Amino acid sequence: MMPALAAQRRGCRGLYRLYLRCQAAPRPRACHGWQVPMKSGSLSYILPCNRLPVQLMSQVRVYTSNGQKKDLGSEDTNGSARGETLHKVETGQDTANAGQKQSSPKQPIQVKVKAVLKKREYGPKYTQNNFITGVRAINEFCLKSSDLDQLRKIKRRSPHDDTETFTVYLRSDVEAKSLEVWGSPEALARERKRRKEAEIKYRENLFRNQRLLWEYKEFFGNTKPRSSTAAMFFKGPGKVVMVAICINGLNFFFKLLAWVYTGSASMFSEAIHSLADTCNQALLALGISQSARTPDPSHPYGFTNMRYIASLISGVGIFMMGAGLSWYHGIMGLLHPHPVESLLWAYCILAGSLVSEGATLLVAINEIRRSARAKGLSFYQYVVQSRDPSTNVVLLEDAAAVLSVAVAATCMGLTSITGNPYYDSVGSLGVGTLLGTVSAFLIYTNTEALLGRSIEPEQLQRLTELLESDPVVRAIHDVKATDMGMSKVRFKAEVDFDGRVVTRSYLEKQDIEQLLQEIQQVKTLEELEAFMLKHGENIIDMLGAEVDRLEKDLKQRNPDVRHVDLEIL
């Protein structure tokens, strides 16, 4: 076996030398793995090669157990020769492949590169190009109107309905001018502080002068023409409230005298009722006068809700003063009854009160009918929706007063006929219950109005259809319409605009031939960016003009709509 092992080792050495020759050969391409199988007897060897696989089939003769042997030297020599032949074949193949590559034309490599503009960082330096109005420039930077004459003026679309365009200035120019005028930011800050202190002092002096002027008017008489606020009390709800104040004040005085003379619990309830009505209607008059104030920066939507606030407090006052005291006096009459004196004067005063309260009730009914007819509502809808809180209070108070007079007269009649004072106390409880019901209704309706309820679905549908019928509107979402009180509606919606229609509207106002020439002159990315920025800003301005047009149409076709907020979706 030893000679056989020696022969096998020599064969392995030959194969190893063949492998080294293959590794020493030139390699135009990278090795792709173990590709060349070689067989020796029953064993297989996988050799790495960088060419096409070549199989070397040979049989190696070895010594046998009987001592016979074959010529392995020649085999080894043949293996070496085969290795050299393999190396030559591979070298010839490399040469042929290189010739083919040189003869074939080279194909150009095409790489598609996407042109992308450089992303800009918009910092504080860019925001210096923002616009500022002349009023803000004078107030915030302590400048004069003559200082603004030297700055660049820019015409922009006005957000107000009464003007189409207005003048604005670059904020950077205004800041530079303020530093030129005041010298440094510290000096500008000191001037702002000084002006703020002067404004506070001016307001204090204004309040003091108003008090002095009021005292002067009271002493020498007011010869100034009647103001618009005073004129409100001579028509509409103000007229109704003033009539009610005068009548209820007289009723309270006479009912109080009747209670002092007779000691009737029902008459006491009626006197308290008239006093509560007088105080509440005075509060309504205050609410009407305050609601006529013009909006200010602290209250941009005005003071319309003051009427609802006054009516709400009036309802609470009716409950506390009218119903509470009537219940208390009726309960005390049941617990401690006492005989009632002659009721003749009480009947006369109740009759006069019935006539006066009925007259005030008719005035309130006529006013509500007129207002309901103008709004296209029924009498019941106008009252329940509390469209006019001041007139509603007068209507309900006078209706309760007429019914309470009837209740008080009935109970006092039963007391005078039977001599039982309990009927009079029961009448006081009935008047208190009636006043409590009226106050609860007033509190509920005015609270609903102050919470900001929605308008009628039919009216909301009309507003929605008006917007959706416009070609520039593709869809509207999140529609809200709030009744702000006193026939004032605030409308809000998110609008999905059709960009193609907006763009066509912009193109209709442009010179198409000139626009085409500008497009043909665009050769570089910088020119393309300048072209898009110019017309993109103009299209945004066109979109803003479309928003203004829609808001104006809504207000013109629906006078109740005072504030419109259209958000671009």
Secondary structure per residue as TSV (DSSP state, phi and psi in degrees):
chain	resnum	aa	ss	phi	psi
A	1	M	-	360.0	-27.5
A	2	M	H	-62.1	-44.6
A	3	P	H	-61.6	-37.0
A	4	A	H	-63.4	-40.9
A	5	L	H	-66.0	-38.2
A	6	A	H	-63.5	-41.5
A	7	A	H	-64.2	-39.2
A	8	Q	H	-64.7	-37.6
A	9	R	H	-64.5	-40.4
A	10	R	H	-64.0	-38.0
A	11	G	H	-64.1	-38.1
A	12	C	H	-65.8	-38.6
A	13	R	H	-64.1	-35.6
A	14	G	H	-65.3	-43.0
A	15	L	H	-63.6	-37.4
A	16	Y	H	-65.8	-39.6
A	17	R	H	-64.0	-37.8
A	18	L	H	-62.1	-40.0
A	19	Y	H	-63.8	-41.0
A	20	L	H	-65.2	-38.0
A	21	R	H	-63.8	-40.6
A	22	C	H	-63.6	-37.9
A	23	Q	H	-69.1	-32.3
A	24	A	H	-77.5	-13.5
A	25	A	S	-69.1	151.6
A	26	P	-	-63.8	142.3
A	27	R	-	-120.7	94.4
A	28	P	S	-68.2	-26.8
A	29	R	S	-128.2	161.9
A	30	A	-	-72.7	153.9
A	31	C	-	-71.3	139.3
A	32	H	-	-108.9	15.4
A	33	G	S	118.5	-168.6
A	34	W	E	-86.2	106.6
A	35	Q	E	-117.7	-20.0
A	36	V	E	-107.3	106.5
A	37	P	E	-83.2	137.8
A	38	M	E	-126.8	137.7
A	39	K	E	-110.8	141.3
A	40	S	E	-139.9	102.8
A	41	G	T	64.6	-121.5
A	42	S	T	-96.3	4.7
A	43	L	E	-104.3	149.9
A	44	S	E	-124.8	139.0
A	45	Y	E	-121.0	130.9
A	46	I	E	-105.9	117.4
A	47	L	E	-107.9	141.7
A	48	P	E	-73.9	139.5
A	49	C	-	-149.5	150.8
A	50	N	S	-104.5	15.0
A	51	R	S	-123.0	-173.5
A	52	L	S	-62.9	147.6
A	53	P	-	-63.1	132.8
A	54	V	-	-124.0	122.2
A	55	Q	-	-94.1	129.6
A	56	L	B	-106.3	104.2
A	57	M	-	-96.1	118.7
A	58	S	-	-152.1	157.9
A	59	Q	-	-118.0	130.7
A	60	V	-	-98.1	125.9
A	61	R	-	-88.1	136.1
A	62	V	-	-125.7	167.4
A	63	Y	-	-70.7	145.2
A	64	T	-	-103.6	177.6
A	65	S	T	-69.3	-21.7
A	66	N	T	-87.2	4.9
A	67	G	S	91.0	-1.5
A	68	Q	-	-71.6	149.0
A	69	K	-	-145.7	159.5
A	70	K	-	-112.2	167.2
A	71	D	-	-78.4	96.5
A	72	L	H	-81.7	-23.3
A	73	G	H	-62.4	-44.4
A	74	S	H	-63.4	-35.6
A	75	E	H	-63.8	-43.2
A	76	D	H	-62.8	-39.9
A	77	T	H	-64.9	-42.6
A	78	N	H	-62.1	-36.5
A	79	G	H	-64.4	-39.8
A	80	S	H	-66.3	-39.5
A	81	A	H	-64.3	-41.3
A	82	R	H	-61.9	-38.3
A	83	G	H	-62.2	-41.5
A	84	E	H	-66.6	-39.6
A	85	T	H	-62.5	-41.9
A	86	L	H	-60.7	-41.2
A	87	H	H	-63.0	-40.5
A	88	K	H	-66.8	-41.2
A	89	V	H	-61.4	-44.3
A	90	E	H	-63.4	-40.0
A	91	T	H	-65.2	-38.4
A	92	G	H	-65.5	-39.2
A	93	Q	H	-65.0	-42.0
A	94	D	H	-60.5	-41.2
A	95	T	H	-64.6	-41.7
A	96	A	H	-64.7	-43.0
A	97	N	H	-64.8	-37.7
A	98	A	H	-65.8	-37.7
A	99	G	H	-65.9	-39.6
A	100	Q	H	-63.0	-41.3
A	101	K	H	-64.2	-38.9
A	102	Q	H	-70.5	-32.6
A	103	S	H	-75.3	-30.4
A	104	S	S	-77.5	139.2
A	105	P	-	-70.0	146.2
A	106	K	-	-80.0	130.4
A	107	Q	-	-87.0	131.3
A	108	P	-	-70.4	139.8
A	109	I	-	-87.5	122.7
A	110	Q	-	-104.9	121.6
A	111	V	-	-118.0	121.1
A	112	K	-	-88.3	117.9
A	113	V	-	-107.1	127.2
A	114	K	-	-85.5	124.2
A	115	A	-	-79.9	122.1
A	116	V	-	-126.7	132.0
A	117	L	-	-70.0	149.8
A	118	K	-	-68.8	132.0
A	119	K	-	-70.4	131.7
A	120	R	-	-95.1	145.0
A	121	E	-	-102.8	111.9
A	122	Y	-	-90.8	97.1
A	123	G	-	-102.9	-163.7
A	124	P	H	-60.4	-28.5
A	125	K	H	-65.7	-38.0
A	126	Y	H	-71.2	-35.3
A	127	T	H	-70.9	-7.2
A	128	Q	T	-67.9	-15.2
A	129	N	T	-81.0	2.3
A	130	N	-	-66.1	154.9
A	131	F	E	-93.9	154.9
A	132	I	E	-143.6	140.8
A	133	T	E	-77.9	165.4
A	134	G	H	-66.4	-36.8
A	135	V	H	-64.6	-44.1
A	136	R	H	-66.5	-37.0
A	137	A	H	-63.2	-40.1
A	138	I	H	-70.8	-42.0
A	139	N	H	-76.5	-43.0
A	140	E	H	-83.6	-28.2
A	141	F	H	-114.3	10.2
A	142	C	T	56.0	48.4
A	143	L	-	-108.3	170.0
A	144	K	-	-106.2	163.5
A	145	S	H	-64.5	-30.4
A	146	S	H	-68.6	-28.5
A	147	D	H	-66.9	-29.5
A	148	L	H	-79.5	-15.3
A	149	D	T	-64.6	-27.2
A	150	Q	T	-86.4	-6.6
A	151	L	S	-91.5	163.2
A	152	R	-	-69.9	134.5
A	153	K	-	-108.4	136.5
A	154	I	E	-127.7	130.9
A	155	K	E	-90.2	126.9
A	156	R	E	-128.2	161.6
A	157	R	E	-66.9	131.3
A	158	S	-	-82.9	140.3
A	159	P	S	-81.3	-4.0
A	160	H	S	-97.0	151.5
A	161	D	S	-74.8	-28.4
A	162	D	S	-83.5	-12.5
A	163	T	-	-131.0	146.4
A	164	E	S	-87.2	-44.4
A	165	T	E	-132.6	159.2
A	166	F	E	-147.2	163.7
A	167	T	E	-93.9	134.8
A	168	V	E	-129.9	168.0
A	169	Y	E	-129.7	155.0
A	170	L	E	-70.8	134.4
A	171	R	H	-63.5	-35.7
A	172	S	H	-63.8	-38.5
A	173	D	H	-66.2	-39.4
A	174	V	H	-66.6	-42.2
A	175	E	H	-63.6	-42.2
A	176	A	H	-64.3	-38.3
A	177	K	H	-67.5	-39.0
A	178	S	H	-64.9	-39.5
A	179	L	H	-67.4	-34.0
A	180	E	H	-67.2	-36.6
A	181	V	H	-75.9	-44.5
A	182	W	H	-98.6	-13.4
A	183	G	S	95.3	-40.1
A	184	S	S	-158.0	160.0
A	185	P	H	-62.4	-31.9
A	186	E	H	-65.7	-41.6
A	187	A	H	-65.7	-37.2
A	188	L	H	-64.6	-40.9
A	189	A	H	-64.0	-39.5
A	190	R	H	-64.3	-39.3
A	191	E	H	-66.7	-38.4
A	192	R	H	-62.1	-43.0
A	193	K	H	-63.6	-41.6
A	194	R	H	-64.5	-41.4
A	195	R	H	-67.8	-33.7
A	196	K	H	-64.8	-43.8
A	197	E	H	-63.6	-38.6
A	198	A	H	-66.0	-35.5
A	199	E	H	-66.6	-41.9
A	200	I	H	-62.8	-43.0
A	201	K	H	-64.8	-37.0
A	202	Y	H	-64.2	-40.5
A	203	R	H	-65.4	-39.7
A	204	E	H	-63.2	-44.4
A	205	N	H	-65.3	-34.9
A	206	L	H	-65.0	-42.6
A	207	F	H	-63.4	-40.5
A	208	R	H	-66.7	-40.2
A	209	N	H	-67.2	-34.5
A	210	Q	H	-65.1	-39.2
A	211	R	H	-64.3	-43.2
A	212	L	H	-63.3	-39.8
A	213	L	H	-64.9	-37.6
A	214	W	H	-64.6	-43.6
A	215	E	H	-64.8	-37.1
A	216	Y	H	-64.1	-41.2
A	217	K	H	-64.8	-39.3
A	218	E	H	-67.4	-33.3
A	219	F	H	-80.7	-44.3
A	220	F	H	-100.2	-7.2
A	221	G	-	92.8	149.3
A	222	N	-	-98.5	110.4
A	223	T	-	-99.6	5.0
A	224	K	S	-73.9	142.9
A	225	P	-	-58.4	153.7
A	226	R	-	-61.4	133.6
A	227	S	-	-79.5	168.4
A	228	S	H	-66.1	-32.1
A	229	T	H	-65.9	-42.7
A	230	A	H	-66.7	-33.0
A	231	A	H	-67.4	-20.2
A	232	M	G	-65.4	-23.9
A	233	F	G	-87.9	9.3
A	234	F	G	-116.3	11.0
A	235	K	S	-158.6	155.6
A	236	G	H	63.8	-144.4
A	237	P	H	-60.2	-34.7
A	238	G	H	-62.2	-39.4
A	239	K	H	-64.2	-43.4
A	240	V	H	-60.8	-43.5
A	241	V	H	-66.2	-42.1
A	242	M	H	-65.9	-39.9
A	243	V	H	-62.8	-41.9
A	244	A	H	-65.9	-38.0
A	245	I	H	-62.1	-46.6
A	246	C	H	-63.1	-46.5
A	247	I	H	-69.0	-44.6
A	248	N	H	-68.2	-31.0
A	249	G	H	-64.7	-42.9
A	250	L	H	-65.9	-40.4
A	251	N	H	-62.3	-41.5
A	252	F	H	-61.2	-41.9
A	253	F	H	-63.3	-46.7
A	254	F	H	-72.1	-36.2
A	255	K	H	-67.1	-35.5
A	256	L	H	-65.0	-40.4
A	257	L	H	-63.4	-40.4
A	258	A	H	-65.9	-37.5
A	259	W	H	-68.3	-39.6
A	260	V	H	-62.8	-36.0
A	261	Y	H	-77.8	-39.7
A	262	T	H	-100.1	-30.9
A	263	G	-	76.3	17.0
A	264	S	-	-73.8	135.0
A	265	A	H	-67.6	-38.0
A	266	S	H	-64.8	-39.0
A	267	M	H	-67.3	-36.9
A	268	F	H	-62.2	-42.0
A	269	S	H	-62.0	-39.8
A	270	E	H	-66.3	-39.3
A	271	A	H	-64.5	-43.4
A	272	I	H	-63.5	-39.5
A	273	H	H	-60.3	-46.0
A	274	S	H	-65.6	-37.1
A	275	L	H	-64.4	-43.2
A	276	A	H	-62.9	-41.5
A	277	D	H	-63.1	-40.9
A	278	T	H	-64.5	-45.4
A	279	C	H	-65.6	-41.5
A	280	N	H	-65.9	-38.6
A	281	Q	H	-73.0	-28.1
A	282	A	H	-65.7	-37.8
A	283	L	H	-65.0	-38.1
A	284	L	H	-62.6	-40.4
A	285	A	H	-61.7	-38.5
A	286	L	H	-64.5	-40.7
A	287	G	H	-64.0	-38.6
A	288	I	H	-64.8	-43.2
A	289	S	H	-66.3	-38.0
A	290	Q	H	-72.1	-31.5
A	291	S	H	-69.4	-17.7
A	292	A	T	-84.6	-1.4
A	293	R	S	-67.2	146.9
A	294	T	-	-77.4	149.5
A	295	P	-	-62.4	149.1
A	296	D	B	-130.3	174.9
A	297	P	T	-58.1	-30.3
A	298	S	T	-77.1	-25.1
A	299	H	B	-133.6	79.1
A	300	P	T	-67.0	-22.5
A	301	Y	T	-97.5	10.7
A	302	G	-	88.4	-169.6
A	303	F	S	-121.5	32.1
A	304	T	T	-61.5	-36.2
A	305	N	T	-68.9	-6.3
A	306	M	H	-61.4	-29.4
A	307	R	H	-65.9	-41.5
A	308	Y	H	-69.4	-37.0
A	309	I	H	-64.6	-44.0
A	310	A	H	-64.0	-39.0
A	311	S	H	-68.2	-36.5
A	312	L	H	-64.3	-46.2
A	313	I	H	-63.7	-34.9
A	314	S	H	-63.8	-41.6
A	315	G	H	-62.1	-41.0
A	316	V	H	-65.1	-38.0
A	317	G	H	-65.3	-39.4
A	318	I	I	-61.6	-41.2
A	319	F	I	-66.9	-42.7
A	320	M	I	-74.7	-50.6
A	321	M	I	-81.9	-48.9
A	322	G	I	-75.5	-62.3
A	323	A	I	-67.6	-42.8
A	324	G	H	-62.7	-50.2
A	325	L	H	-68.0	-33.6
A	326	S	H	-66.6	-43.0
A	327	W	H	-64.0	-42.1
A	328	Y	H	-61.9	-47.1
A	329	H	H	-67.5	-35.2
A	330	G	H	-67.4	-40.6
A	331	I	H	-66.7	-41.1
A	332	M	H	-64.5	-34.1
A	333	G	H	-66.5	-34.7
A	334	L	H	-71.7	-37.4
A	335	L	H	-76.3	-37.2
A	336	H	S	-129.4	76.3
A	337	P	-	-70.2	148.4
A	338	H	-	-144.1	152.0
A	339	P	-	-66.6	148.6
A	340	V	-	-99.6	136.7
A	341	E	-	-75.4	-168.9
A	342	S	-	-59.5	132.1
A	343	L	-	-103.1	14.1
A	344	L	H	-63.2	-50.3
A	345	W	H	-65.1	-32.1
A	346	A	H	-64.4	-41.0
A	347	Y	H	-64.7	-38.8
A	348	C	H	-64.5	-42.4
A	349	I	H	-68.9	-38.0
A	350	L	H	-65.1	-37.4
A	351	A	H	-64.4	-44.0
A	352	G	H	-64.1	-38.5
A	353	S	H	-65.4	-38.3
A	354	L	H	-62.1	-40.9
A	355	V	H	-67.3	-45.8
A	356	S	H	-68.5	-43.9
A	357	E	H	-64.3	-36.4
A	358	G	H	-65.1	-37.9
A	359	A	H	-65.5	-43.4
A	360	T	H	-64.0	-38.1
A	361	L	H	-62.2	-40.7
A	362	L	H	-64.9	-39.2
A	363	V	H	-61.8	-43.7
A	364	A	H	-66.3	-39.7
A	365	I	H	-64.1	-43.3
A	366	N	H	-64.1	-39.5
A	367	E	H	-65.7	-41.5
A	368	I	H	-68.2	-39.1
A	369	R	H	-61.6	-42.8
A	370	R	H	-64.2	-45.2
A	371	S	H	-68.0	-39.1
A	372	A	H	-65.7	-37.8
A	373	R	H	-65.6	-37.2
A	374	A	H	-68.0	-30.8
A	375	K	H	-90.6	-5.0
A	376	G	T	73.6	30.0
A	377	L	-	-117.0	160.6
A	378	S	-	-80.3	166.3
A	379	F	H	-60.8	-43.4
A	380	Y	H	-65.2	-45.0
A	381	Q	H	-62.2	-39.0
A	382	Y	H	-64.7	-38.7
A	383	V	H	-73.7	-45.5
A	384	V	H	-66.3	-39.0
A	385	Q	T	-78.0	-4.0
A	386	S	T	53.8	50.8
A	387	R	S	-64.9	-36.2
A	388	D	S	-127.7	92.1
A	389	P	H	-62.2	-35.7
A	390	S	H	-65.8	-47.5
A	391	T	H	-66.5	-34.2
A	392	N	H	-61.2	-42.8
A	393	V	H	-62.3	-45.2
A	394	V	H	-62.9	-42.6
A	395	L	H	-60.6	-50.2
A	396	L	H	-69.6	-38.6
A	397	E	H	-64.4	-43.3
A	398	D	H	-70.4	-36.5
A	399	A	H	-63.6	-42.3
A	400	A	H	-65.9	-34.2
A	401	A	H	-65.9	-42.7
A	402	V	H	-63.5	-44.6
A	403	L	H	-66.6	-39.0
A	404	S	H	-67.6	-33.7
A	405	V	H	-63.0	-42.0
A	406	A	H	-64.7	-41.6
A	407	V	H	-64.9	-46.0
A	408	A	H	-63.2	-42.9
A	409	A	H	-63.8	-39.9
A	410	T	H	-64.6	-47.2
A	411	C	H	-67.3	-38.2
A	412	M	H	-67.2	-35.5
A	413	G	H	-64.4	-42.1
A	414	L	H	-64.3	-36.6
A	415	T	H	-67.1	-41.3
A	416	S	H	-69.2	-30.8
A	417	I	H	-77.4	-47.8
A	418	T	H	-90.6	-20.5
A	419	G	-	76.5	9.2
A	420	N	-	-94.7	116.0
A	421	P	T	-72.7	-9.6
A	422	Y	H	-65.8	-31.6
A	423	Y	H	-62.8	-37.3
A	424	D	H	-65.6	-39.9
A	425	S	H	-67.9	-37.7
A	426	V	H	-63.5	-37.4
A	427	G	H	-61.5	-38.7
A	428	S	H	-63.4	-40.7
A	429	L	H	-65.5	-36.7
A	430	G	H	-65.3	-42.1
A	431	V	H	-63.4	-41.0
A	432	G	H	-63.5	-39.7
A	433	T	H	-64.5	-41.5
A	434	L	H	-62.3	-43.3
A	435	L	H	-66.6	-36.5
A	436	G	H	-63.6	-39.2
A	437	T	H	-64.3	-44.2
A	438	V	H	-62.8	-43.1
A	439	S	H	-65.7	-38.0
A	440	A	H	-63.6	-40.8
A	441	F	H	-64.5	-42.4
A	442	L	H	-65.0	-41.8
A	443	I	H	-63.3	-41.6
A	444	Y	H	-66.3	-50.1
A	445	T	H	-66.0	-39.9
A	446	N	H	-73.8	-31.9
A	447	T	H	-65.7	-41.6
A	448	E	H	-61.1	-40.1
A	449	A	H	-67.7	-38.9
A	450	L	H	-71.2	-27.0
A	451	L	H	-71.7	-14.7
A	452	G	-	86.0	69.4
A	453	R	-	-80.4	161.1
A	454	S	B	-78.2	159.7
A	455	I	-	-78.6	178.3
A	456	E	-	-64.4	142.8
A	457	P	H	-58.4	-34.5
A	458	E	H	-64.8	-42.6
A	459	Q	H	-66.9	-39.4
A	460	L	H	-63.9	-37.8
A	461	Q	H	-65.4	-37.8
A	462	R	H	-63.6	-42.3
A	463	L	H	-64.8	-40.1
A	464	T	H	-65.8	-43.5
A	465	E	H	-65.8	-34.2
A	466	L	H	-63.1	-40.1
A	467	L	H	-71.4	-44.7
A	468	E	H	-68.9	-22.1
A	469	S	T	-78.8	-7.9
A	470	D	S	-80.8	135.9
A	471	P	T	-62.4	-28.9
A	472	V	T	-76.4	-13.4
A	473	V	E	-98.2	124.5
A	474	R	E	-90.6	-39.7
A	475	A	E	-164.6	157.3
A	476	I	E	-125.4	147.3
A	477	H	E	-139.2	160.4
A	478	D	E	51.1	57.3
A	479	V	E	-83.3	129.9
A	480	K	E	-136.6	131.4
A	481	A	E	-133.2	114.1
A	482	T	E	-109.0	134.4
A	483	D	E	-83.1	111.0
A	484	M	-	-83.7	-3.4
A	485	G	S	99.0	149.6
A	486	M	S	56.1	47.0
A	487	S	S	59.7	38.5
A	488	K	-	-123.2	124.9
A	489	V	E	-119.5	138.3
A	490	R	E	-110.9	122.7
A	491	F	E	-113.1	134.8
A	492	K	E	-138.5	137.2
A	493	A	E	-157.4	150.6
A	494	E	E	-99.2	122.7
A	495	V	E	-111.2	130.0
A	496	D	E	-95.7	103.5
A	497	F	E	-82.7	148.5
A	498	D	-	-85.5	107.3
A	499	G	H	-64.0	-29.3
A	500	R	H	-67.9	-40.9
A	501	V	H	-66.2	-40.5
A	502	V	H	-63.3	-41.6
A	503	T	H	-66.2	-40.5
A	504	R	H	-63.6	-39.0
A	505	S	H	-61.5	-35.7
A	506	Y	H	-70.5	-41.5
A	507	L	H	-68.0	-31.0
A	508	E	H	-63.2	-23.4
A	509	K	T	-96.9	5.2
A	510	Q	S	-109.7	160.4
A	511	D	-	-84.0	106.7
A	512	I	H	-63.7	-40.0
A	513	E	H	-63.5	-41.7
A	514	Q	H	-66.5	-38.3
A	515	L	H	-64.5	-38.2
A	516	L	H	-65.8	-39.0
A	517	Q	H	-63.6	-39.6
A	518	E	H	-62.9	-38.5
A	519	I	H	-66.4	-41.3
A	520	Q	H	-68.0	-24.7
A	521	Q	T	-81.3	-8.2
A	522	V	-	-76.0	117.5
A	523	K	-	-122.0	-30.2
A	524	T	S	-118.4	169.1
A	525	L	H	-64.9	-35.4
A	526	E	H	-65.4	-41.7
A	527	E	H	-66.8	-37.1
A	528	L	H	-64.7	-41.1
A	529	E	H	-64.6	-43.1
A	530	A	H	-63.6	-39.9
A	531	F	H	-64.0	-46.5
A	532	M	H	-67.5	-38.3
A	533	L	H	-64.8	-39.6
A	534	K	H	-63.5	-54.5
A	535	H	H	-77.3	-27.1
A	536	G	H	-64.1	-41.7
A	537	E	H	-65.0	-37.3
A	538	N	H	-67.1	-35.7
A	539	I	H	-68.9	-36.8
A	540	I	H	-63.8	-40.0
A	541	D	H	-63.1	-37.8
A	542	M	H	-64.3	-38.2
A	543	L	H	-64.2	-40.3
A	544	G	H	-63.8	-37.5
A	545	A	H	-65.5	-34.6
A	546	E	H	-66.9	-38.5
A	547	V	H	-62.6	-44.5
A	548	D	H	-61.4	-38.9
A	549	R	H	-65.6	-42.1
A	550	L	H	-64.7	-41.9
A	551	E	H	-63.1	-40.2
A	552	K	H	-66.4	-39.2
A	553	D	H	-64.7	-40.4
A	554	L	H	-62.3	-41.7
A	555	K	H	-70.8	-36.4
A	556	Q	H	-71.1	-40.2
A	557	R	H	-82.9	-17.0
A	558	N	-	-133.9	91.9
A	559	P	T	-61.2	-22.3
A	560	D	T	-69.5	-23.2
A	561	V	E	-79.5	109.9
A	562	R	E	-101.5	-30.1
A	563	H	E	-130.1	125.6
A	564	V	E	-123.7	127.3
A	565	D	E	-122.9	103.8
A	566	L	E	-105.1	118.6
A	567	E	E	-101.9	134.9
A	568	I	E	-79.2	123.8
A	569	L	-	-89.6	360.0
